[in-house]
Amino acid sequence: MATQSTRVAIYARTATQSQDSVYDGLARQERACRVYATAHGYVVAAEHVYCEVMPGTARAPHPGLDSAVAAIERGELAGIVTASPDRVSRDPARLAQIERAVRQAGGRLEYVQGGAPWFA
């Protein structure tokens, strides 16, 4: 069994409303996150794969993202892997708020591309 320090969530988000585009975009993001997690020695917690369809500028709620942060707070996960910072939020202030919440919970938020990981 994986230790808490190696278990991570995957968070994927798209704003596209077309059913085919939604599936394709979310599936690509999830695959990229799984490859990244494996390459970094992480285990993806099957119950913590979150895929959402909502605009990147939406403030809240983000049920999947909120659930992943809560799992870090409970000690179930070491962090969250997502495709890029804009999958978390396109609003720089909101992105910083989420990164801060993850750090304060004792976790890390890592991006497959487009940004440095935030570590606790």
N, C-alpha and C positions, 0 to 999 in steps of 0.2 A: 504494500500500500504506500502511496506517495505521502511524503510528509507535507505539512502545511507550507513549508518554505519552498516547495517545488510546484504546488498546485496553483494554477491560474485560471482565470475566466477568460473567455473570448467575448469581445463586444464588437458587433458589426451594425452599421446603420446606413440606410439609404433614404433619400427623399423622393426617389422615383416612384411614381404611382402605377406604372404599367406592370402587370403581373409578371410578364417574362423578364423585364428589366430588374424587378425587385429580386426575383429568385436568382438570376445570374449575378447581380451585384453583390448580394449577401453571400452567395456561395463562394464567389471569388475571394471576398474578404475573409471568410472563415477559413478557406484553404490556406491562404497566405499566413494567417495567424497561427494555424496548426503547424505549418512548416517552421515558422519562426520559433514557436514554443519548443518544438522538438529539438531544433538546432541549439537552443539555449538550455537544454536539460530540464524543461518544465513539463509538467503533466497537466493536460487540459482536463479540468473537472467537468465531466459530461453534463452534470446538472447545472453547470454555470456557463452555458453558451447562450449568449443573448443576442438576438437579431431584432432590430426595430426599423420601422418605416416612419420617418418623421423628418421635417425640415431641420437642417443643420443649425439654424438660428433659433430654434424653439428653446425656450428657457427651461421649462419643467412642466410636468414630470417626464423623466426618461426612466420608465419602470425597470428596464433591463440594466441600465447603467447604475441606477440607484440600488438595485438588488446586488450587483457585483460589489459596490462599495460597502454595503451592509455586511456582505459575507466576509470581506476583509476585516471589518470591525469586529466580527464574531470570531475571528481567527481561523476561518475555514479556508481562506485563500491567501496567497502571498502577493498576488497582484492581478492586473488586467492587461491583456494583450489586445491591441486594436490595430487596424491597418495604418492609420495616420491620425495626426491630431484633429483634422477636420471631421473625422468620423465621430469624435467625442463632441466637438462643437466648432462652429465657424466663428463664433463670437469669442475674441481673445480673452475678454474678462471672464466669461463663463468657463472657458477652457482652463484658465488659471485657477478658478474656484474649484473645479473638479480635481485638478492635479493636487491642489492643496488638501482637499478632503481625503484623497487617497493616501497621501503622505502622512497626514495626521492619524489616519486609521492604522498606520504601520505597514502600508503596502507600497507597491510600485505600479506605475502606469507605463507600459512599454509600447512603442510604436514600431511596426514593421518597417515603415518608411516615413521620412519627412519630419523627424524630430528625435531629440535625445530622450532616452528613458528617464523617468523621474523615480528616484529611489527614496525609500524611507531613511 
